[in-house]
Amino acid sequence: MNIQVQNIGKRYRLEWIFRGLNQNFHAGDRWAILGPNGSGKSTLMKVLSGHLSPSKGEIVYVHHEQKVKEEDVYKKVGYAAPYIELIEELTLEEALRFHAKLKPLLPGMTPAALYDLLALPKTRQKEIRFFSSGMKQRLKLVFAICSDTPVLLLDEPATNLDVQGIEWYKHLIAEYAAQRLVIIASNDPHDAEFCPNHLNILDFK
């Protein structure tokens, strides 16, 4: 899927978070959205995902040469971010099954395969509210990366991950993100070291 960004801007009241942004994101590309905390990276990611509408300009989503309707964009996007909430009353097993019904998984993936991929032993019947912040982040990343979507948006993907967790996340990208449009927002370039294309949000203030 391609995302065509045409002179977009986003503001809250009188303050522009960013504006004048023109960029085409193509299938198979890997992009890093860079900038310090509070610079507007997350706002841009929410706009790209369809969760927020731009205050100015237009975003066009094209999949297999067909324009995607605005209300269908969410079906094409795998999205992980610190501000996306999990249903913490569910056990891990219930959450995996629920997600598989909510959004199709990659070919060959099953809830059982996701459990193995998480590498969190003895947690199958544990409620998510008892997970550590790092365990929750692993779950968010698995949900996003292992869903069968042509676009992958990851906002601060290494949040709360230890060194081992960061290597695990990079393995997921290498194994399951081929041929997909990947856009990663981070204030740490190491989180997106495999992205050859960079966009600095400060250039659009």
C-alpha positions as CSV (number, residue, x, y, z in Angstrom):
1,M,0.0,0.0,0.0
2,N,1.1,3.5,-0.7
3,I,0.4,6.6,1.4
4,Q,0.3,9.9,-0.5
5,V,0.7,12.9,1.9
6,Q,-0.3,16.1,0.3
7,N,0.6,19.4,2.1
8,I,-0.8,18.2,5.4
9,G,-0.8,20.0,8.7
10,K,-2.2,19.5,12.2
11,R,-3.0,22.1,14.8
12,Y,-4.6,22.3,18.1
13,R,-6.4,25.7,18.6
14,L,-3.8,28.2,17.3
15,E,-0.7,26.1,17.6
16,W,0.6,24.2,14.6
17,I,2.1,20.8,15.5
18,F,3.4,20.4,12.0
19,R,2.5,21.8,8.5
20,G,3.5,21.8,4.9
21,L,4.3,18.1,4.9
22,N,4.4,16.5,1.4
23,Q,5.7,12.9,1.1
24,N,4.9,9.7,-0.7
25,F,5.4,6.5,1.3
26,H,5.6,3.5,-0.9
27,A,5.0,-0.2,-0.3
28,G,8.3,-1.9,0.8
29,D,9.8,1.4,2.1
30,R,11.1,1.8,5.6
31,W,10.9,5.2,7.2
32,A,12.0,6.7,10.4
33,I,10.1,9.7,11.8
34,L,12.6,11.5,14.0
35,G,12.5,14.3,16.5
36,P,12.7,15.0,20.3
37,N,9.9,14.3,22.7
38,G,6.9,16.6,22.3
39,S,7.8,17.5,18.7
40,G,4.8,16.0,17.1
41,K,5.9,12.5,16.0
42,S,3.0,10.8,17.7
43,T,0.5,13.2,16.3
44,L,1.8,12.6,12.8
45,M,1.6,8.8,13.4
46,K,-2.1,9.2,14.5
47,V,-2.8,11.2,11.4
48,L,-1.1,8.6,9.1
49,S,-3.0,5.8,10.8
50,G,-6.4,7.5,10.3
51,H,-7.0,8.0,14.0
52,L,-6.8,11.8,13.5
53,S,-7.7,13.9,10.6
54,P,-5.3,16.6,9.3
55,S,-6.3,20.2,9.9
56,K,-5.0,21.0,6.4
57,G,-4.2,19.0,3.3
58,E,-5.1,15.4,2.3
59,I,-3.9,11.9,2.7
60,V,-4.6,9.3,0.0
61,Y,-4.2,5.6,0.6
62,V,-3.8,3.4,-2.4
63,H,-3.8,-0.4,-2.2
64,H,-3.5,-2.5,-5.4
65,E,-4.0,0.6,-7.4
66,Q,-7.4,1.2,-5.7
67,K,-8.1,4.2,-3.4
68,V,-8.9,3.0,0.1
69,K,-11.9,4.5,1.7
70,E,-11.2,6.5,4.9
71,E,-13.4,4.2,7.0
72,D,-11.4,1.2,5.8
73,V,-7.9,2.5,6.5
74,Y,-7.7,0.8,9.9
75,K,-8.0,-2.6,8.3
76,K,-4.8,-2.0,6.4
77,V,-2.7,-0.7,9.3
78,G,-0.8,-2.6,12.1
79,Y,-0.2,0.0,14.8
80,A,1.7,-0.2,18.1
81,A,2.2,2.8,20.4
82,P,2.6,3.4,24.2
83,Y,-0.7,5.2,24.3
84,I,-2.7,2.3,22.7
85,E,-4.4,0.4,25.6
86,L,-4.7,-3.3,26.0
87,I,-7.8,-5.0,27.5
88,E,-6.2,-5.7,30.8
89,E,-9.0,-7.8,32.2
90,L,-8.3,-10.5,29.6
91,T,-5.8,-13.3,30.1
92,L,-3.1,-13.6,27.6
93,E,-4.7,-16.5,25.9
94,E,-8.0,-14.6,25.7
95,A,-6.3,-11.5,24.3
96,L,-4.5,-13.5,21.6
97,R,-7.8,-15.2,20.5
98,F,-9.7,-11.9,20.6
99,H,-7.1,-10.1,18.4
100,A,-7.1,-13.0,15.9
101,K,-10.8,-12.5,15.5
102,L,-10.5,-8.7,15.3
103,K,-7.8,-8.5,12.6
104,P,-6.5,-11.4,10.4
105,L,-3.1,-12.7,11.3
106,L,-0.2,-13.2,8.8
107,P,-0.4,-16.5,6.8
108,G,0.5,-19.4,9.0
109,M,0.1,-17.5,12.2
110,T,-2.3,-18.7,15.0
111,P,-2.9,-17.6,18.6
112,A,-0.8,-20.5,19.7
113,A,2.1,-19.4,17.4
114,L,1.8,-15.8,18.7
115,Y,2.1,-17.2,22.3
116,D,5.3,-19.0,21.3
117,L,6.7,-15.9,19.5
118,L,6.1,-13.7,22.6
119,A,8.6,-15.9,24.6
120,L,6.8,-15.2,27.8
121,P,6.6,-18.6,29.5
122,K,3.8,-19.5,32.1
123,T,1.7,-16.4,31.2
124,R,-1.0,-18.0,29.1
125,Q,-3.6,-17.8,31.9
126,K,-2.3,-14.6,33.4
127,E,-4.4,-11.4,33.2
128,I,-2.7,-8.7,31.3
129,R,-3.1,-6.2,34.2
130,F,-0.5,-8.2,36.0
131,F,2.1,-8.0,33.2
132,S,5.1,-5.8,33.5
133,S,5.4,-2.7,31.2
134,G,8.0,-4.6,29.0
135,M,5.7,-7.6,28.7
136,K,2.8,-5.4,27.6
137,Q,5.0,-3.7,25.0
138,R,6.0,-7.1,23.6
139,L,2.3,-7.9,23.2
140,K,1.5,-4.6,21.5
141,L,4.4,-5.3,19.0
142,V,3.3,-8.8,18.3
143,F,-0.3,-7.7,17.6
144,A,0.9,-5.0,15.2
145,I,3.7,-6.9,13.4
146,C,1.9,-10.2,13.1
147,S,-1.4,-8.8,11.8
148,D,-1.8,-9.3,8.0
149,T,-1.6,-5.6,7.0
150,P,0.3,-3.9,4.3
151,V,1.3,-0.9,6.5
152,L,3.1,-1.1,9.8
153,L,3.3,1.9,12.1
154,L,5.4,1.7,15.3
155,D,5.6,4.6,17.6
156,E,8.5,4.4,20.1
157,P,8.7,0.6,19.6
158,A,11.5,0.0,22.1
159,T,9.6,1.7,25.0
160,N,10.1,-0.4,28.2
161,L,12.1,-3.1,26.4
162,D,15.4,-4.3,27.8
163,V,18.4,-5.2,25.7
164,Q,17.1,-8.7,25.0
165,G,13.6,-7.3,24.2
166,I,15.0,-4.8,21.7
167,E,16.9,-7.6,19.9
168,W,13.6,-9.6,19.9
169,Y,11.8,-6.7,18.3
170,K,14.4,-6.3,15.6
171,H,14.1,-10.0,14.8
172,L,10.3,-9.6,14.4
173,I,10.9,-6.8,11.9
174,A,13.4,-8.8,10.0
175,E,11.2,-11.9,9.9
176,Y,7.8,-10.5,9.3
177,A,7.9,-7.0,7.9
178,A,9.3,-7.7,4.4
179,Q,7.5,-6.0,1.5
180,R,5.4,-4.0,3.9
181,L,5.5,-0.2,4.3
182,V,7.1,0.3,7.7
183,I,7.1,3.7,9.4
184,I,8.7,4.0,12.9
185,A,8.6,7.1,15.1
186,S,11.4,7.5,17.7
187,N,13.7,10.0,19.4
188,D,16.3,7.2,19.3
189,P,17.8,6.5,15.9
190,H,18.8,3.0,17.1
191,D,15.1,2.0,17.2
192,A,14.9,2.5,13.5
193,E,18.5,1.8,12.4
194,F,17.1,-0.5,9.6
195,C,15.2,2.5,8.0
196,P,17.2,4.1,5.2
197,N,14.6,6.9,4.8
198,H,14.4,9.6,7.5
199,L,11.9,12.4,8.1
200,N,12.6,14.9,10.8
201,I,9.4,16.4,12.2
202,L,11.2,19.6,13.1
203,D,11.5,20.4,9.4
204,F,7.8,21.0,9.3
205,K,7.2,23.5,12.1
